Amino acid sequence: MSQDPDILGGVAVFAGTRVPFGTFIEYLEGGDSLDTFLADFPSVRRELAIEALEWLRQLATSDKGPRASAA
C-alpha cells in the first residue's frame, strides 16, 4: 500500500497504481473473487493483492488490532 497526498488525495492505494485499497475491500465484501478484482484492475499485480490479504490477516489475528464489540 502507499499513500501520497498527490494521488487521490492521500487515499491508500496499491503501490504503483491509482487503485484504492478500499475498492479491493468492497469487492471482497460484495462476494467477488480475487480473480474478478484483478481482471477489473489489471494494474494491480496478484502479488500485491496477496500481500494485502496477508496484511489484513495479520491485523485480524494481532492482539494489537481493533477489538470486536459484543452486541
Secondary structure, 3 states (H helix, E strand, C coil): CECCCCCHHHCCECCCCCCEHHHHHHHHHCCCCHHHHHHHCCCCCHHHHHHHHHHHHHHHHCCCCCCCCCC
